[in-house]
Amino acid sequence: MSTEQYDPVAYGQELAAISHHQTEATNARFMVFQALAAVGIGHEQADDIVAALEAGAVAGAHTWISESSPPHGAEPRFEDGWFAGVRDVASHLRRIADTTATTGRGRAASSAMLLAHLQQPASPAPQEGPVENPVEDPAPALDAKDVLTAAERFPWALAAPGTRHWPDGEFLDVALSVVRTEERQGYIERLAAFVEQHRNRLEELLRAYGPGSRPASHGRYALIGQPETLVILERMEANPFGLRSEWEKELETVFLDDLEFAWGPRIRLSR
């Protein structure tokens, strides 16, 4: 067992490094899908190729962990604990490799959709001139306080108030910014329907990754159990491309990556 003290600065640097690698991997995967499409490889085959590469990378980590050894001269009890930990980590990595090799369907198609969206010509700037009879926006901007109040109606999906991290309001602001104009009218009712529809899934998410869970004890998954996270998850399902695009402009992606990993959305934009 390590006797090193927890260093929040060092751990923050580690999270930043991991976030960088995740971002680079997302960009590289996008380029690979483009290259495969350019030579006539279909979406399903492209998904299989990339999944095999990523599973192989996890398998390489499995080999590295499995072949590691405790410090020379360590006591027998320390060695026993070392090897038990290695077996646990290696088994988890094997399961990740298995899952990685058999999932990921739709990523090539999603990349193609995103590329097509990015390649759309920009709309011409409107000509300046007097505006006659301006039409009032039928769906005004959403009020963050009203949305949070609605989210608080589902305590079974939220951590106890005393255990919440209460992240900065920017998380909610980004999520609400990708609620389309036509979705604003009745959005609170839409959010409530989403939460009720996914009640079992949300309860399991809170149990497995929320405050007090083993993953959360390492400083990750800080958003899980927060009221604003219900909005983020709803947007992750309804407008994943818009959410990630705005998030990457304003916030650290590691928070969204963690949440996406734990939730497992129908369109995953990170690994």
C-alpha positions in Angstrom: 0.0 0.0 0.0 1.4 3.4 -0.9 2.3 5.7 2.0 2.4 8.8 -0.2 0.2 11.6 1.0 -2.5 12.9 -1.3 -1.4 16.0 -3.1 -4.3 17.9 -4.6 -2.0 20.0 -6.9 -0.3 17.0 -8.3 -3.6 15.2 -8.7 -5.0 18.2 -10.5 -2.0 18.1 -12.9 -2.6 14.4 -13.4 -6.3 15.0 -14.3 -5.2 17.8 -16.7 -2.7 15.4 -18.4 -5.4 12.7 -18.7 -7.8 15.2 -20.1 -5.2 16.2 -22.7 -4.7 12.6 -23.8 -8.4 12.1 -24.0 -8.8 15.1 -26.2 -5.9 14.1 -28.4 -7.5 10.6 -28.7 -10.8 12.0 -29.7 -9.2 14.2 -32.4 -7.1 11.3 -33.7 -10.1 9.0 -33.8 -11.9 11.6 -35.9 -9.0 11.8 -38.3 -8.9 8.0 -38.6 -12.6 7.8 -39.4 -12.1 10.4 -42.1 -9.1 8.5 -43.6 -11.0 5.2 -43.6 -14.1 6.8 -45.2 -11.8 8.4 -47.9 -10.6 4.9 -49.0 -14.1 3.5 -49.1 -14.3 1.7 -45.7 -17.9 1.6 -44.5 -19.0 2.8 -41.1 -19.5 -0.6 -39.5 -16.0 -1.8 -40.6 -14.4 1.4 -39.5 -16.0 1.0 -36.1 -14.6 -2.5 -35.8 -11.1 -1.3 -36.9 -10.9 1.5 -34.4 -12.4 -0.6 -31.6 -9.8 -3.3 -32.2 -7.0 -0.7 -32.0 -8.4 0.8 -28.8 -8.9 -2.7 -27.2 -5.3 -3.5 -28.1 -4.1 -0.4 -26.3 -6.0 -1.5 -23.2 -4.6 -5.0 -23.5 -1.1 -3.4 -23.6 -1.8 -1.7 -20.3 -3.0 -5.1 -19.0 0.3 -6.7 -19.9 2.3 -3.9 -18.3 0.3 -4.0 -15.1 0.4 -7.8 -14.9 4.2 -7.9 -15.3 4.8 -5.3 -12.6 6.5 -6.4 -9.4 6.6 -5.0 -5.8 9.7 -3.1 -4.6 12.7 -5.3 -4.0 13.0 -6.4 -0.5 9.3 -5.8 0.4 7.8 -7.7 3.3 5.7 -10.8 2.4 2.4 -9.2 3.5 3.2 -6.2 1.3 3.9 -8.5 -1.6 0.6 -10.3 -1.1 -1.3 -7.0 -1.1 0.6 -5.9 -4.2 -0.2 -9.0 -6.2 -3.8 -8.9 -5.1 -4.1 -5.3 -6.2 -2.4 -6.2 -9.5 -4.9 -9.0 -10.1 -7.9 -6.7 -9.4 -6.6 -4.0 -11.8 -5.6 -6.5 -14.5 -9.1 -8.1 -14.3 -10.7 -4.7 -14.6 -8.5 -3.9 -17.6 -9.4 -7.1 -19.3 -13.1 -6.4 -18.9 -12.5 -2.9 -20.4 -10.7 -4.4 -23.3 -13.5 -6.9 -23.9 -16.1 -4.1 -23.8 -14.0 -1.8 -26.0 -13.7 -4.5 -28.6 -17.4 -5.2 -28.9 -19.0 -1.7 -28.4 -18.6 1.7 -30.1 -21.2 1.1 -32.8 -22.2 4.3 -34.5 -19.1 6.3 -33.8 -18.0 6.4 -37.5 -21.4 7.5 -38.5 -21.5 10.1 -35.8 -18.1 11.4 -37.0 -19.4 11.6 -40.5 -22.4 13.6 -39.3 -20.2 15.9 -37.4 -17.9 16.4 -40.4 -20.8 17.2 -42.6 -22.1 19.7 -40.1 -18.6 21.4 -39.8 -18.3 21.6 -43.6 -21.6 23.4 -44.1 -21.1 26.9 -45.5 -21.6 29.7 -43.0 -24.9 31.6 -43.4 -24.4 35.0 -45.0 -24.5 37.9 -42.6 -27.8 39.7 -42.6 -27.8 43.0 -44.3 -28.0 46.0 -41.9 -31.1 48.0 -42.1 -34.1 49.0 -40.1 -36.1 46.2 -38.6 -39.8 46.5 -39.0 -42.2 44.8 -36.7 -39.7 42.6 -34.9 -41.2 39.3 -33.8 -40.9 38.6 -30.1 -39.1 35.4 -29.3 -41.9 32.9 -28.4 -39.5 31.0 -26.2 -37.5 33.3 -23.9 -34.2 32.1 -22.3 -34.5 29.5 -19.6 -34.1 30.7 -16.0 -31.4 28.6 -14.3 -33.1 28.9 -10.9 -36.3 27.6 -12.2 -34.6 24.6 -13.8 -32.6 23.8 -10.6 -35.8 24.0 -8.6 -37.4 21.5 -10.9 -34.4 19.2 -10.6 -34.6 19.3 -6.8 -38.0 17.5 -7.1 -36.1 14.2 -7.7 -34.2 13.6 -4.5 -33.7 9.9 -5.4 -31.5 11.0 -8.3 -29.4 13.5 -6.2 -26.8 13.2 -3.5 -27.7 14.4 0.0 -27.2 18.2 0.2 -24.4 17.8 2.7 -22.4 15.7 0.4 -22.7 17.7 -2.8 -19.7 19.5 -4.3 -21.9 22.3 -5.7 -19.9 22.9 -8.8 -19.7 26.4 -10.3 -22.8 27.6 -12.1 -21.0 27.5 -15.4 -21.8 23.8 -15.8 -25.5 24.5 -15.8 -25.1 27.6 -18.0 -23.3 25.5 -20.7 -25.9 22.8 -20.6 -28.8 25.3 -20.9 -27.0 27.1 -23.7 -27.5 24.1 -25.9 -31.3 23.8 -25.3 -32.6 24.7 -28.8 -35.0 27.6 -29.2 -37.9 25.2 -30.2 -37.2 23.1 -27.0 -37.3 26.0 -24.5 -41.1 26.0 -24.3 -42.0 23.3 -21.9 -38.3 22.4 -21.2 -38.9 21.8 -17.5 -41.6 19.3 -18.3 -39.3 17.7 -20.8 -36.6 17.4 -18.1 -39.0 15.9 -15.6 -40.1 13.3 -18.2 -36.5 12.4 -18.9 -35.7 11.9 -15.2 -38.7 9.8 -14.6 -38.0 7.7 -17.7 -34.5 7.0 -16.5 -35.1 6.6 -12.8 -33.5 3.2 -12.4 -30.5 4.2 -14.4 -30.1 7.4 -12.4 -30.3 5.6 -9.1 -27.6 3.2 -10.2 -25.4 6.0 -11.5 -25.7 7.7 -8.1 -25.0 4.5 -6.2 -22.0 3.5 -8.3 -20.3 6.8 -8.9 -21.8 9.4 -6.5 -20.4 10.8 -3.3 -19.2 8.0 -1.0 -18.6 5.6 -3.9 -15.2 4.1 -4.6 -14.7 5.9 -7.9 -15.6 9.2 -6.3 -13.1 8.7 -3.5 -10.3 9.3 -6.0 -11.6 12.8 -6.7 -13.4 12.0 -10.0 -17.0 12.1 -11.0 -17.6 15.3 -9.1 -20.7 16.2 -11.1 -22.7 13.0 -10.2 -25.4 13.7 -7.7 -25.7 17.4 -8.5 -29.1 18.8 -9.6 -27.5 20.5 -12.6 -26.2 17.1 -13.8 -29.8 16.0 -14.6 -29.8 18.8 -17.2 -26.4 17.8 -18.5 -27.5 14.2 -18.9 -30.6 15.2 -20.7 -28.6 17.3 -23.1 -26.1 14.5 -23.5 -28.9 12.4 -24.9 -30.7 15.1 -26.9 -27.9 17.2 -28.3 -24.5 15.5 -27.7 -22.6 17.3 -30.4 -23.8 20.7 -29.2 -23.1 20.0 -25.6 -19.5 18.8 -26.2 -18.8 21.7 -28.6 -19.9 24.3 -26.1 -18.3 22.5 -23.1 -14.9 22.4 -24.8 -15.1 26.1 -25.4 -15.7 26.9 -21.7 -14.9 24.1 -19.3 -12.4 21.3 -18.5 -13.5 18.3 -20.6 -12.5 15.8 -17.8 -15.8 16.5 -16.0 -17.8 15.8 -19.1 -15.7 12.8 -20.0 -16.2 11.2 -16.5 -19.9 11.8 -16.7 -20.1 10.4 -20.2 -18.2 7.3 -19.2 -20.4 6.6 -16.2 -23.7 7.3 -18.0 -22.9 5.6 -21.3 -24.9 7.8 -23.7 -26.2 6.5 -27.0 -23.7 8.6 -28.8 -20.3 8.7 -27.0 -18.0 11.5 -28.1 -15.0 10.5 -25.9 -13.3 7.5 -24.5 
